[in-house]
Amino acid sequence: MVGKFKRLLIGRPMKSAEIEGEKLTKLKALAVLSSDALSSVAYGTEQILIVLMAAGFAAVWYSIPISIAVLGLLLILIFSYRQTIFAYPTGGGAYIVAKDNLGVPVGLLAGGSLLVDYILTVAVSSSAGTDAITSAFPSLHDHRVLIALIMIVFLTIMNLRGVTEAASVLAVPVYLFVISIFVLIISGVIKYLSGGIHAAVPEMGTTVSNISLFLLLKAFSSGCSALTGVEAVSNAIPNFKKPAEKNAAKTLVMMGTILGAMFIGISLLAYWYGIVPNPKETVVSQIANATFGRGIIYYVIQGITALILFLAANTAYSAFPLLASMLAKDKFMPRMFMVRGDRLGFSNGIINLGILSALLVILFSGNTENLIPLYALGVFIPFTLSQLGMMMRWIKLKPSGWRTKLIINTIGMLTTLTISLIFVLTKFSHIWMVFIFLPIVIFIFYQTNRHYHNTAEQLRIDILKDKPIIKGNTIVVPIAGITQVVKQSIGYAKSVTDNVVAVYVGFTDEDIERMEKKWDEWNPGVRLIVLRSSYRSVIRPLLKFINTVEWKNSETDHITVLIPQFITKHWWQHILHNQTSLVLRTYLINQKNVIITTVPYHLKR
C-alpha cells in the first residue's frame, strides 16, 4: 500500500545509468536555477520604497539611483561568478571556493550560510507568492500560512520526482512570468510617454531635508535582496548537460541580463506612477492595476507573479540537496544526504529542506518582510567569501590574465563586503539571530565530522593482524508464558547452541508456582530461571540477571538475548499488545557485550 502510494507521488524508480538523462539544457536550467533571482523583481523595488517612505513621499525619487547601483552590483557578481564557474566546474560555489582557498573553517561558514539561505529562499518565496495571491483576493489574507505550506508540499513532491520533470513543469510559468513582466514594463512605459499617467511625483534631484546616508544605505541593502539566487548557477554546475561549465556560464549571463532589465523597468514604473508601498497590495499589483485596470490582463499578471514567486523556491530545491551532499561527502553532514533516491535526486536533502522551510513559515506567520533581511544577509556572506577565495586563487596560481580576474573579484569582494556590513549596521534588529544560528550550524558540522573520524578510527582494522575471536555462546530467552512464540524461539536457540536458559519474571508466588509446574510438564530441555519482581517491573530484574550472566561468561562466551516476538497481521493490531519486547531491546542495545536478536512469529489473523 505504502509502495503504491509512493509510486503514485514520485513515479517509478530510475536506474543509475539514467542519470545523464536528468541533466539540464540551458533553457531548462534557466527556469530551475534562475527562478529565485528572476522572481525577486516582484519585491526588490518594494523593499527599497518601504525604507525610503520613512523620509516621506518626496524621497521616492532616490529609488532610481539606488536601483542603478543595484544593477552595477549585479554586473560585478555576474562577471565574478562566471570566473568561478570555469575555475571550479565541479560546482559547490562559495563552499568549495572558500574551503579550497581560505581553509575549512571559512568554507564551512560559506556552506552553512548558503544552507540557511536556501531554507529561507523557500520560506520567502512561498510567503511572497502568498502575498501576491492575497493582493488580488484580499479575503484570503488570513489563510496565507496555509497557502504557503501547501505550495511547499507541492514543490517537495515535484522535486522528489526528479530534476528533469521538475524543470519541464517549471519552464512554462518562468518564461510566462518573464514575458508578462516585459509586457507590463513596455505597456507601462508607452502609457507614461503618451501622457496616460498623471501622478504627482517628486522631481529627480529634489532635496529631502530629513533623509540621511544611513537611510540611503539601508534602502540600498534592501534593494540588494533582488540579487539573491545569483550564485545558484555556480553551485549546480553538475546538473548541466556537457559541456557543463560553458552551458552554466551562458545561463548565468542570460539570467543577469533578464534580471537587470526587469528590475530597472519595475523601479522606473514605480517612480513614474508614484507608487507607494501598501501592506495589502504589492508594488507590481499597483503598477499592473494602473496600467491595465483590474481586468483580465491584471489578473493574469498577478496569477503568474504569484506562481513564479512560489516556484522561485525551486532554485533552493536544486541547490540545497547538492550542497548538502558535498558537505556530507566531506563528513560535515549526515551521510544520508549523499544518497540518491528512486528518481536520482538527493531526496533526503529535498525532504529536509521542505520540513525546515515549512517550520520557518509557521514561525514567522508567513510575513515576507521579516524574512527578507535574514534571507539577503545569508547570501551576501557567501558572496563575499567566494570573491575573497577567488582573489587568493589568482594570487597563488597566477594564470594567464590573472590580474584582470583579480581586479574583478576584488571589486566584487569589496562591494559585497560593504553590503554585508550595511545589513549588519542597518538591520541588526532583524538579523541578529544569524549570529547565533550560524555558529550553532558550524558547531554541528564539526561535531558531525569528529564523530565520523572517531567512528572510522575505532572500526578500522589491520587485515594482517586482526582476526576474528572465536567464543562460545550463551543464549538467554526471556519468556512471559508457554506459547507458540516461545516454542519457536527456544527451538531456534537450541539449533545454535546447547547453552540455553529461559528466564521468567513473576510478580506473585502463585504466578511463579504455576509457571514452574507448567514448565516441568512441558519439559523443552531448557533450564528455567525464575525471578521475583516485588515492584512489578519486568525490565529491571531481567537486566540485573543478564548483567550477572555477562560478567561471569564474557571471557568465554558471547551473551545473546533472544527475544520472542509475535507480529500481528494488521498494523493497527500492534497497538493492542504490550510492547515489552521493544522496550527490552531499547534497554539492552546500550549494553556493551550483549547481542540482541529477535525471533518473529507471524499471526495469521
N, C-alpha and C positions, 0 to 999 in steps of 0.2 A: 504493500500500500504506500509506504513512505517512498520507496524507489520509484513507483509510477508517478507520484506527485512531483518528485524531483525532476524526472524526465520531462514532465509537462512544463515545469517552470523554466528549466535551463537547457533542455534539449538532450540529444544523445551524446554519449561520451565520444571524444575525438582521440585518434591515435597521435602519439608523439610526433610521428613523421609529418603530420598535417600542419605543424606549427608555421611552416613557411607561408602557407596559405592565409595565416592570420596576420601577416604583415600588412602595413597600411600604404596606400598610394598617397601622393601629395594632397590630393583633393579630400580624401577621407581623413588624413592626418590633420588637415586644417580644421575640419569640422570637430574632431575629437579633442585635439590639443590646443586649439585656439578659442574654443567656445568660452572659456573663462575670461580671457583677455578681451575678446570682442564684446562680450555681454557687459563688461564694466562701463561701457559708454552710457549705459542706461542709468548709472548712478554716480559716475565720476564728476560730471559737471554739477550735479545736485549737491555733492559733498562740498564743493568749492563755494557755492552760493549760500549754503547753510551757515558757513563760517563768516562770510562777508556780510551777511544780513545783521550780524551783531553790531556793525558800524552804521547800519541804516541802508535804505534803498539806494542812496547816492553812491555807495561803494561797489555796486554790482558790476560797473564797467571794468573793475580790476580782474574780473573773471577771464577777460580776453588775454591780457599779458600773462596771467598765471597759466592759462591753457596752453599758450605758446611755449612757456617754459617747460611744461609737462611734455609737450611734443619733442622738445630738444632732448630731454632725458630719455624719452622713448628711442630716439635715433641713436643715442650713445649705447643704450642697452642692446639694441638690435646688432650693432657693429660688434659689441663685446661678446655677446653670446654666439654670434656667428663664428668668431675665432675659437670659442670654447668647443663648439661642435666639431671642428676639424682637428683640434688638439686632443679631444677625448671622444672619439667616435663610438666608444662602448657605452656612452650615456652616464647617467648618475649626476650630471650637473654640478651644482655647488658642493655637494658632499664629496664627490671624487676629486674635484679640483682642489678643494681646501685640504683634504686629507693627504693628497699626494704632495702638495707644495708647502703647506703650513703646519702639518702634523696632525696626528689623530685627534687630539682634543678639539682643535678648531674645526676639523672635519665633522666631528660629532655635533658641535654647535650648529654648523650649517645644516647637517642632516636632520637634527632634532627640530630646528626652526622650520624646515620645509615640511616635515611630517605634521607639525602643528598647523602650519599654513594650509595644507591640503584638507585637514579636518575642518578648518574654518572656512575654506573655499566652499565646501558642500553646504555648511550651515548658512553662510552668507548668500549663496546663490539660491538656495531653496527659500530663504526668507525674502530676498529681493523679488523673486518670482511671485511669491505670495502677495507682496506689496503691489505689484503690477495688476494682479487679478482684483485685489480689493479696491484699487483706484477706479477700475471700470465698474465693479459691483460692490459698492460700499457695505451692503448688507452682510457680506461675507467677512468683514473685518474681524469679528470676534472669533472666527474659526481659522485664523491664519496659521496657528501652530499645527493643527490637524492637517491642513492642506500641505504644509511644508513636509510633514512626516510621511504623508502618502507619496509625495514625489521622491523622497529619499529611498523609500522601499522600492519604488518603480525603477530608479536608477541602479540600485544594488542588484536587482534581479536581471536587468538588461545587461549589466557588465559581467555577471556570472555566466551569461550566455555566450560570451566571447567578444574579443576586441573588434573583429570584422563585422559581426552582426550589430554590435552597438554603433559602430561607425556608419553603417548603412542606414540605420534608423535616424541617427543624429544629423547626417549630412543635409537632409531636406530642410529641417527647421533652421539650422545655422545659416544656410545660404538664403533662405527666405527672410531671415532677420536682416542680413546684410543688404539685401535688395530693398526691403521695406524701409530701413533707416536711410538709405540713399534716396529713395523716392521721397521720404519725408523731408530730407535736407534740401533736395533740388526744388521740390514744390514750395517749401518754406522760403527759400532764397528768392524764387520767382515772385511769390506773393509779396515779400518785403520790397523788392526792387520795383514792383508795379504799383506800390503805394497801398497795398491791401492791408497793411498793419499800421496802426497809428498810436502805438504805445509811447508814452512819455518816459523816455529812458535818459539817464544822466549821460552827458557828452563824455567821450574819451578824454582823459586828462583832467576831469573835474576834480578840484581839490576837496578832499574829505578830511575835516579837521580832527575827527576822533578815531581815525584809523592809524594803526601802529605797525611797525615792522614785524612785531610778534604775531599780529593778526594775519598779515600777509603770508608769513611763513607757515602759519597754521593752515591757511586756505590752500597753499601750495602742497603741503604734505597730505592734505585731504584729497586733493585732486590726483595725487600720485596713486591713489587706490585704483585708478583706471589702468595702471601698469601691472597689476597682479596677474600672474599667469604667463608672463612673457618668457619665463625660464623653463616652462613645461616642455618645450620642444627639445631643448638640450638635455633634459633629463631622460627623455623617452626615445632616444635615437635607435635602440634595438628594435623598436616597434615598426620602423620604416622598412619598406622594400629596398633591395640593393639597387644602386649604391646608397646606403643608408645616410651617410653624412651629407652627401650632396643634396639628397631629397629633403633632409631636415633643414639644411641651410636655406634652400629655396622656400620651404614652408614658412620659416621664421621671417623672411623678408616679406612674403605675401601678407602674413599676419600683421606685421608692423605697418605696412602701407595702408591696409584696410582700416586698422585700428586708429591710426593717426588721422585719416580723412574723416572718419565718423565722429571722433571725439571733438575735433575743432569745429566741425559742422554743427553739432548739437550745442556747443558753447556759444557760437555766433548767434544761432537762432534764439537761444535762451536770453541773450543780451538784447537783441533787436526786438524781441517780443515783450520784453520787460517781465520775464517770468521770475517769480519768487517761490522759494520752497514752501510746500504745503504738506503737512503731515498725512493728509488723506488722499493726496494726488501727486504722483511723481512728475518731475520736470518733463520727461518725454511725453507723458499723458497730456500735460498742459500744452505743449508745443503742437502735438497732433490735433488736439481739440481746437486750438486757434487756427491751424492751417486748414483742416478738413471739416471741422464741426463734429458733433457726435453722431456721425453716420457710419456706414459700413466700413469705410477705409480706416476710420479711427479705431473701431473695434478689432479690425484685422491687425493693425499695428500693435495694439495693446495685447491681443492674444499671442501674437508671435513674440513680442517682447517678453511676456510672462513665460512663454515656453523656453526661450533661449536662456533666460535667467535661471530657470530650473535646470536646463541641460548644461549650463556652464559648469555645474558641479562635475560633469563627466571628465573634465580635464584632470581633476583630482583623482577620479577613479582610474584614470590611465597611469598617472604618475606615482601616486601613493604606493600601490602594490609593488611597482618596480623598484622604487627607492627602498621600501621595507625589505624586499628580497636581497638587495645589495648589502644592507646593514646586517641582515641575517647571515649572509654568506661570510661576512667579516666577524660573525659571532657577537654582534651587539644587539640583536633582536632574536626572539624565539625562532627556531629552525622551521616551524610550521609556515612561516612567511615565504620560505623558498619553494614550497610545494605547489605545483601547478594542479589545478582542478580538472574536472571532466572536460571542460571546454578550453583547456590550455592556458587559462588566465590564472593569476595568483589569487585564488578565491579567498584564502584566509585574510589577505590584505583588504580585499574588496568588502568582505563582511564586517571586519573590524572598523573600517572607515565609515561604513553606513551606521553602525551602532554608535560610535563616538560622536559623529556629527548630529545624529538624532538627539543624543543627550544634550548637546550644546544648544540646539534649537529650543528644547524644553526649558533648559536652564535660563536662557535669555528671552524666553517668551516670544521667539520669532522676531525680535527687534533688530533690524538690519543695522541701524545707526550705531548701536552698542557693540556690534561685532566687527564692523569695518576697520576701526583703528587697530585692533588686535591682528586682524587679517593682513592689513598692509604692512605693519611692522614685521610680521612673521616672514614676509617675503623679502623685505629690504635688508635684513640681516644676511641672508644667503647671497643676495645681490652683491653686497659689499665684500663678503668673504671670497666669493667666486672671482671678482675682479682683482682682489689682492693676491689670490692664489695664482692667477694668470700672469700678473706682474712678476712674481717670484719665478715663475716658469721661464719667462722670456729672459730674465736676468741670468738665470742659471744656464740655460741651454744656448742662448744667443743664435737662433736660427736665422735664415735669410730674411731680411726685412723686419728684424725683431724690434728695432727702435720705434717704428711706426706702430706696431702692435702694442708695445709697451705704453706709448703715449695714449692710445685709445683706451686701454684698460686702466691707466692711471686716472684719466678724466672720469671714466665710469666709476672707479672706486671712490674718488673724492666726492663725486656727485651723490652716489647712493649713501655714502657715509654721512654726508651732510643731511640728507633726507632722514636717515635713521635718527640722528641727533635731534633734528627738528621734531620728529614724532615723540621722542622721549621728553623734550622740553615743553612741547605744546599740548601733548595729550597724555601726560603721565597718569592722570587720574583715571584714564580709560585703559591704559596698557600696563599698569603696574604688575598685574598678575603674571605677565610674561616673564618677569624677572624672578618669580617664584617657580613657575611651572617649568621653564626651560632647564634650570639646574636640576630639578627633580627628574626630568626626562634623561638628561645626560648621566645622572647618578644611576638610573635604571640601566642605561646602556652599559656602563662599566660593571655593574653588579652581574648583569647577564653574561658579559664577556668573561668575567672572573669565574663564574660558575662553569661555563663551558671549558675553560682551560683547566680548572681543578678536576672536573669530571674526566677529561681526556687523560690527565696525568695519572689519576687513580685507576683508570681502566686499561691503560697501556701495559703490555706485557713484553717480556723478552722471549721471543719464539724459540731461542736456542736453549734457554734455561728453565722457563716457567712451564711446567707440565701439570695436567690435572691431578688433584689429590683424590685418591680413591678411599671412600669410607663406607661403612655400613649404613643402614637406615632404620630409624625407629619411627613408626607411624602412630600418631595419636588421633583417634577418631572420636570427636565429641558427638554424643547422641542425646536425644530427648525422649526416646522410646524405641520400641522394636517395630520397624516398618519396612516397607519395600525399599525405601530410600537408604535406610541403614544397612539392609541386606546387600544391596548393590555396592555400597561404599566399602563394607568390610570385605566383600569378595574381591574388589579391585585391590584393596590394601594388601591382602594375603597373596595376590599374584605378584606383588612387588617384593615383599619380604615376609618372613615368619615373625618378625619382631613387631607385632601389632598390639595396641592396647586401646580399649574403648573406655571413654570417660563419661560418667553420668553425674549431673548436679541435681541433688534433691533438696527440697525445701522443708519437708516434714519426714518424721520417722516412717509414717505409713507409705509415703511415696518411695522411699528408699527400700523398704522391705518388699513392696510389691515389685519393684524393678529387679531386685536381686533374684526373687523367686522366678520371674518370667525368663530372666537371662539363663538361669540354671536349666530351665525346661527347654529352652531353645538350643543352648549349647553350640554356638557357632565356631568353637575352637579358638576363641579370643578372650583374653583376660579382661574382666570388667573392673574398673576403678570407680568407686562411688565417693562423691564429695558432698559434704553437708554445707549448705549455704544458709546461715542464720539471718542474713539480710535480704534474702530473695533475689540475689544477683547471680546470674549465670556466668557473666564475663569474668568477674574478679577471681572466683575460685579456679576457673579454667586457666587464666593467665598465670596464677600462682603455681599451679601444677605443672604447666608447660615450662615455666622458668626453672622449676626444680629438675625436670627431666633434661632440659637443655644443659644445665650446669653439670649434671652427673655424666652425660653421654657425649658432650660436644667434641671431645678429643677423638672418639672412635666412631661416632655415628652422625649422620645428618638427621636432624629432627624435622619431621614433616607432620604438619597438622592437616589432616584430610577432612574437609568439611562437607557433610552430606547436604544437598540442597535440591528441593523439587522445584521444577519450573512449570508454572501454570500455562494452560493452553491460550488464554486471552490475557492481554496486558492488564486489564482492569482488575482481574482476579488476584493479581500480585499484592495489591494494597490490602487485601482481606486477611493476610497472614503476617505473623510476627517476622521481623527482619533480623532475627538473631544471627543468622549466618553472615549477613552483610556487615553487621556491627562487629562480629568476631574477626572477620577479615580486616576491617579497618584498624582494629587494635593491634592485631598480630603483624600487620605489614611493616610496622615500625620495629619489630624485634630483629636484632641483627643476625642471629644464627638460626632462625626458624624459617622453614619453607612452608608456604601455604598453597594448598591446591583444593579445588572444588570438584566433587563428583556430581554432575547434574542428573536428576531423574525427571523425565518429562511426563506430565499428566496428560491423559488423552481426552479428558472432557471437563 
